[in-house]
Amino acid sequence: MGEGAGGLRWVMEVWRRSEPLAVVLVLGSFVAIACGEKKSASPGPPPESPPLASIHPGETKIGDMKIESVSQGWGAPQLDRSVTGRPLTIAGESFRSGIGTHAISRIDVSFPAKFKTFSGACGVDEFVKSGGSVVCKVAHGDKVLFASPLLKGGMKAASFSVSVTGLSKLTLSVEDGGDDINGDNADWVDLRLK
């Protein structure tokens, strides 16, 4: 969002549901779409922006795990909240702890090499209703320790438990379901090292 001369507010959004790319510029009460077509903007609050990151690589911890690095396709990762800043919820079940992210994402974590298992669950956040489709993976280097089935909005979380004996690093990744990243809000929940 920006502000021009005379206090005129403007918002520019870029949507990519399918080709071609659409650019929308909201100026006052008019909406300019693509090459200049004008339509009246609907009254109401401006579109919601994703929250700022609550995860700070190298500093944020979940239990004994430290989040070392994060990259994702949209928004900012959230600790104990969805990527949109709402409670972590998958198929109607709420979770108190975890990471809200968005495809395509990669979260590198480290931990002391004293644990035997890493467990938790993953799925599409309920905010997107029946939208979204993701595949979640837990890996050590090039070795995939867990790969979820294709998960879609409304499906129950996929639970996992993998051996981490002798390991001190893992990568949690979320891939799109093969149909672009629209609505691919994903949650990693109840993450535990034992």
N, C-alpha and C positions, 0 to 999 in steps of 0.2 A: 504494500500500500504506500502511496506517496501523496504529496500535497503540492499543488502548483500555485500559480499566482491567484490572488483573491481568495485563497482558502479552498480552491477546488480540489476535492479528494479524488484519487483514482486508484483503481485496483487492476492489475493485469494478471490473468490466470492462463495457464497453458494446460490443455487437456489432451490426452492421447489415448483415446479408446480404440481407435483403429485409424488407419491412414485416411485422409491427410491430417496433419497436426492442426488443431484449432487454437487460435489465440483470441481471447476475449478481453477487451479493455472496457472497464466500467468508468464512465465519466459522469459525475453528478447523477442525473436520472436517466441517462441514456446508456445503452450498451452497444459498443461497436464490435461487430463480429467479422473475423477474417478480413475481407477486403473493404470494409466500411459500411456494410448494411447496418442500419440503426433500428433498435427496438427499445421500447420502454423497459427500464429495469424494474423488477418487482420490488415493492417496498419491503423493508425488513432489515435486519442486521447484516453487516458485511459477512462474507463467507468466513468460516472458522479456519484459523491457521493451526498447523500442528504445533504442539508444545515444544519448547526448547528441550535439549537433551538433559536428562537427569542422570545419565551415565557418563562418567569421566574416565576414559581409558587410563590405566596405570594407577588409578585411585579407587574406583568403585569396587566394592566387594559384595559378594553374595555368600555368606557363610565363610568357608575357607577358600573360595575361589576369588581371584582378582581378575577383573575384565581388563585385558591388555590392549585390545584394539577392536574397533567396530567400524563397519561400513554397511550402508544399506541404500536401497533404491528410492526411498521416499521418507520424509520426516526425520525424526531423531529418536534413537532408542530410549526407552523409558524403564526405569527400575520400579518394579512393583505396580506398574500401570501399563495400559495398552499404549500403542504408538500414538493414539489420539488423546492420551491423558485420562482415559476412563479406567474403571476397575478391570482387572484381567478376568475375562469371562469367555468360556468356550462352551458352546452348545448348552447354555443356561447354567453351567456350573461356574461359580466364582472361585478365584484363587487369590490368596493373600500375598504370595511372593512369586517373583519371576521377572521376566524381561519381555516388554512389548517391543516388537520390531516390525519390519516390513520387507517383503521380497524386493529385490534380491539382497540378502544380507549375509554378513560373515561376522561372527563374534569370536575372538580368540580369548581363551581364559587360561590362567595358570593356577597351580595349587601345589602344596607340598606332596612329594612322592610317597606318602604314607597310606594312601587310601586304596581300597580294593574295588569299589563300585561307584559309578555315577548314575543317578537315576532321576527321572522327572517325567514330564509329559509335554506335548506340543500340539498346537492346532491353530485354526483360523479364529481370530477374535470375533465374538458375537456381534460387534458393532456393524460388520458388513452383511449381517443377516445371511442370506443364502449365496452371497457373492464370495469372491476370493477362492483361490485354489493354490495350494502350496505343497512342497515336499520338504520336510525337515531332515537334516542330517547331523550326526555327531561323528567327528573324525579326529584321528591323530595322524598328522601329516597327510599322506596320500591314502591311508587306510581308513575306510568308512566302517565305523563301529555300529552305527544304527542309521537306517534310512526308513522314514515313515512311508506308508502308502500315500497315494495322492489324497490330500485332505482338503475338503471343501467346507464352506460356511455352513454351519448347522450340524456338522459331524462332531462326535465326541472326540476328546483329546486322545492322541496316540501316546501310550505310556512306553517308557524304555528303561532298561537297566543294562549298563555295559561295564565290562571289566576295565579298570584303570590301574591294575597292579603294575607298579614300576613306572607309571606315566606321571607327568607333571604339567602337561599342556593338552588342551583339546580345542577344536573349532566347532562351533555351532553355526550351521548355515541354513538359510531358508531360500529355496529356489521357487520361481514361479511355477505354476502348474502347466506350463506350456501354452498359456493363452494371454500373455503379457502380465504386468504387475498390478493392474487395476484391482483394488479391493483386497490385495494380498497382505492384510494385516495379520501378523502371526504372533503367537504368545508361546514363550518357553516358561513352564510353570513347575512349581514344587521341585526345584533343582536341589539335589542333595549328594554330597560325597560321604561315603561310609567306609 
